[in-house]
């Protein structure tokens, strides 16, 4: 890959990272080297005293935004111990996956 292209992509990524909300950063901190469901993330936010309840609505909207921005991804499911339904398991995207997402954003949608 061209060095200039890599540098400009990295600068874009750093800019986005620097402008995330506090909740976004807390979720990324929680997901560091872990895979978790939305409910598990919400419970961890509460456990760390980042929120005053373990309600999934404290995490769900920010996880969706992080996924849209390419910071988190999901590629498997597991059964939720509360609802007994299959739910997505989230993790941080790898550097390679982030570059793919950034490349896809530059391709015109037809």
VENGIQUI-V963114 format. One record per residue. N is the residue number from 1. RES is the residue in one letter. PHI is phi in radians with two decimals (999 if undefined). BURIAL is b if it has 24 or more other ideal C-beta (glycine too) atoms within 12 Angstrom, else e. D_FIRST is the distance of its C-alpha to the first C-alpha in Angstrom with 2 decimals. Layout:
<<N & RES & PHI & BURIAL & D_FIRST> <N & RES & PHI & BURIAL & D_FIRST>>
//
This chain:
<<1 & X & 999 & e & 0.00> <2 & X & -1.05 & e & 3.76> <3 & X & -1.08 & e & 6.28> <4 & X & -1.11 & e & 8.63> <5 & X & -1.05 & e & 7.17> <6 & X & -1.05 & e & 6.86> <7 & X & -1.12 & e & 10.27> <8 & X & -1.19 & e & 11.84> <9 & X & -1.14 & b & 11.24> <10 & X & -1.12 & e & 12.65> <11 & X & -1.09 & e & 15.47> <12 & X & -1.09 & e & 16.32> <13 & X & -1.08 & b & 16.55> <14 & X & -1.07 & e & 18.69> <15 & X & -1.07 & e & 20.81> <16 & X & -1.08 & b & 21.59> <17 & X & -1.07 & e & 22.38> <18 & X & -1.19 & e & 24.65> <19 & X & -1.89 & e & 26.49> <20 & X & -1.33 & e & 27.34> <21 & X & -1.28 & e & 31.06> <22 & X & -1.04 & e & 32.90> <23 & X & -1.12 & b & 33.39> <24 & X & -1.00 & b & 29.67> <25 & X & -1.14 & e & 29.09> <26 & X & -1.11 & b & 32.07> <27 & X & -1.13 & b & 30.79> <28 & X & -1.09 & b & 27.38> <29 & X & -1.09 & e & 29.43> <30 & X & -1.14 & b & 31.58> <31 & X & -1.41 & b & 28.76> <32 & X & -0.95 & e & 27.13> <33 & X & 1.04 & e & 26.84> <34 & X & -2.36 & e & 29.32> <35 & X & -2.14 & e & 29.80> <36 & X & -2.54 & b & 32.59> <37 & X & -1.46 & b & 34.35> <38 & X & -1.02 & b & 35.15> <39 & X & -1.09 & b & 38.68> <40 & X & -1.12 & b & 37.63> <41 & X & -1.13 & b & 35.40> <42 & X & -1.07 & b & 38.36> <43 & X & -1.15 & b & 40.68> <44 & X & -1.21 & b & 38.46> <45 & X & -1.01 & b & 38.28> <46 & X & -1.17 & e & 42.08> <47 & X & -1.03 & e & 42.45> <48 & X & -1.51 & e & 40.50> <49 & X & 1.14 & e & 42.72> <50 & X & -1.44 & b & 39.91> <51 & X & -2.31 & b & 42.02> <52 & X & -1.69 & e & 45.75> <53 & X & -2.52 & e & 45.56> <54 & X & -1.69 & e & 43.49> <55 & X & -1.07 & e & 43.29> <56 & X & -1.10 & b & 40.11> <57 & X & -1.21 & e & 40.05> <58 & X & -1.29 & b & 39.03> <59 & X & -2.02 & b & 35.68> <60 & X & -0.90 & e & 35.10> <61 & X & -1.09 & e & 34.17> <62 & X & -1.24 & b & 31.69> <63 & X & -1.13 & b & 30.06> <64 & X & -1.04 & e & 29.70> <65 & X & -1.11 & e & 28.09> <66 & X & -1.10 & b & 25.68> <67 & X & -1.18 & b & 24.80> <68 & X & -1.09 & e & 24.33> <69 & X & -1.44 & b & 22.00> <70 & X & 1.56 & b & 19.95> <71 & X & -1.49 & b & 21.30> <72 & X & -2.24 & b & 23.48> <73 & X & -2.54 & b & 23.67> <74 & X & -2.38 & b & 26.35> <75 & X & -2.44 & e & 26.35> <76 & X & -2.71 & e & 29.92> <77 & X & -2.27 & e & 33.44> <78 & X & -2.68 & e & 36.56> <79 & X & -1.41 & e & 40.18> <80 & X & -1.26 & e & 41.13> <81 & X & -1.32 & e & 44.09> <82 & X & -1.70 & e & 45.67> <83 & X & -1.61 & e & 45.35> <84 & X & 1.11 & e & 45.07> <85 & X & -1.98 & e & 42.41> <86 & X & -1.27 & e & 38.89> <87 & X & -2.29 & b & 36.42> <88 & X & -1.26 & b & 32.66> <89 & X & -1.93 & b & 31.23> <90 & X & -1.74 & b & 28.49> <91 & X & -2.63 & b & 25.90> <92 & X & -1.17 & b & 23.02> <93 & X & -1.31 & b & 19.70> <94 & X & -1.36 & e & 17.18> <95 & X & -1.05 & e & 13.95> <96 & X & -1.10 & e & 12.20> <97 & X & -1.10 & e & 14.90> <98 & X & -1.09 & b & 14.52> <99 & X & -1.15 & e & 10.94> <100 & X & -1.10 & e & 12.45> <101 & X & -1.05 & b & 15.40> <102 & X & -1.10 & b & 13.69> <103 & X & -1.12 & e & 11.97> <104 & X & -1.13 & e & 15.47> <105 & X & -1.19 & e & 17.14> <106 & X & -1.59 & e & 15.67> <107 & X & -1.54 & e & 17.06> <108 & X & -1.10 & e & 20.67> <109 & X & -1.47 & e & 23.31> <110 & X & -1.80 & e & 25.81>>
//
